[in-house]
Amino acid sequence: MSELFRAFRIHRDDKTVSGRLESLTLADLTPGEVVVRVEYSSINYKDALAATGAGRILRSFPLVGGIDLAGEVVTSDTASFAPGQKVAAVGAELSETRDGGYAEFARLDAGMLEPLPNALDTRSAMAIGTAGFAAAVAVHRLELNGQRPEHGPIVVTGATGGVGSLAIDILATRGYEVVALTGKSESKAYLESLGASEVIDRTSLTLGDRPLESARWGGAIDNLGGDVLAWLTRTTKPWGNIASVGLAASPKLETTVMPFILRAVSLLGVNMEVGPKLRAEIWQRLATDLKPGHLDAIVTREVSLEELPACFAGYLDAAEVGRTVVKIG
Ligand SMILES: NC(=O)c1ccc[n+]([C@@H]2O[C@H](COP(=O)([O-])OP(=O)(O)OC[C@H]3O[C@@H](n4cnc5c(N)ncnc54)[C@H](OP(=O)(O)O)[C@@H]3O)[C@@H](O)[C@H]2O)c1
């Protein structure tokens, strides 16, 4: 196929990183065994960092942006995938070491792709995307470590963001009492519509500085890091679990060992490098028992490739609410 197609490609000219729409052919893309016609992608915080150069995400230039994609297999050099199959890729180093999902076609190796469960169409898969996959891994890890609804409320920080919104939805749908911590008090109704039973304004928080504060939370999913994560360690109940997903506020964590020793609190890491077995299991669970119940409310915007470049600034300013899906095909 030598036809031209549209792509949002990120360049580094001198020391300035910027992205633009271009026409490419398949031969311009990172090689791979499977050619996918991309139907949808999405915008994550990391995409905004990558496209603007605000964070060092790309390890070579130029690359097509977009850490997520979902679409249909066009050709396949491997028996694992067949033309016509619906697939998705998240956490596959797209827009880091290889071309990503902001293009009408992608070439990927079989190990980077997941066949979509029948219950998930490509748009729903991208409404979930990296954000929802990370939220599901966080819930999976909390529960593997014994977390149950009867242990008390789960705090979700960075609540209006992609990971936060999906974490609230998945937890509430699963029967947890969910407390949303947000910097956007005006989004209270949105967070309650996803299932949050309480919304706390982050600016009104008294973080305290004692090694242990009054224990209030059964557990937490944290997207912020820094002082808020430290506060979570001090305020989680005995045997509670905190999943550390993000660093939207800070990569630092200053706390003491007291929550771990005196309350047996666990701090659990989350990343996207889960291996093929767990990756398939998480996608399957996202279509069944971890299926978000409010995806329509969480997708606050659908944009075209042409509209995409104007969308990144809002992510860097923490101004966005919910998820943006990018319609590609
Ligand atoms: N570990 C992993 O595998 C993994 C996977 C996906 C994402 N992440 C990370 O998880 C975090 C959330 O990702 P996302 O895609 O959900 O991002 P997002 O959609 O941009 O949401 C981030 C949210 O965090 C809050 N926030 C942002 N900047 C802040 C600041 N300076 N101080 C305090 N709060 C701030 C805001 O929510 P409120 O206004 O509601 O507080 C914002 O909406 C990011 O750090 C991302 O890199 C990690």
The ligand as an ORCA input file, in Angstrom:
! r2SCAN-3c Opt
* xyz 0 1
  N       1.569      4.306     36.156
  C       1.003      4.222     34.961
  O       1.091      3.218     34.268
  C       0.194      5.384     34.481
  C      -0.780      5.206     33.486
  C      -1.565      6.309     33.132
  C      -1.336      7.553     33.726
  N      -0.340      7.680     34.641
  C      -0.108      8.949     35.319
  O      -1.256      9.213     36.112
  C      -1.484     10.614     36.219
  C      -2.898     10.922     35.721
  O      -2.964     10.647     34.317
  P      -4.247     11.103     33.475
  O      -4.057     10.601     32.097
  O      -5.464     10.785     34.255
  O      -4.029     12.693     33.476
  P      -5.118     13.841     33.314
  O      -6.304     13.356     32.575
  O      -4.360     15.025     32.803
  O      -5.571     14.104     34.825
  C      -4.692     14.494     35.834
  C      -5.505     15.155     36.950
  O      -4.653     15.345     38.082
  C      -4.982     16.586     38.720
  N      -3.772     17.451     38.631
  C      -3.091     17.769     37.521
  N      -2.038     18.552     37.800
  C      -2.033     18.700     39.125
  C      -1.183     19.384     40.029
  N      -0.120     20.085     39.627
  N      -1.463     19.308     41.344
  C      -2.513     18.604     41.762
  N      -3.375     17.940     40.941
  C      -3.128     17.989     39.643
  C      -6.173     17.155     37.966
  O      -7.359     16.608     38.546
  P      -8.272     17.398     39.620
  O      -8.379     18.805     39.125
  O      -9.573     16.670     39.637
  O      -7.549     17.322     40.939
  C      -6.005     16.552     36.588
  O      -7.211     16.554     35.881
  C      -0.376     11.270     35.393
  O       0.686     11.604     36.252
  C       0.033     10.182     34.428
  O       1.347     10.357     33.961
  C       0.416      6.627     35.032
*
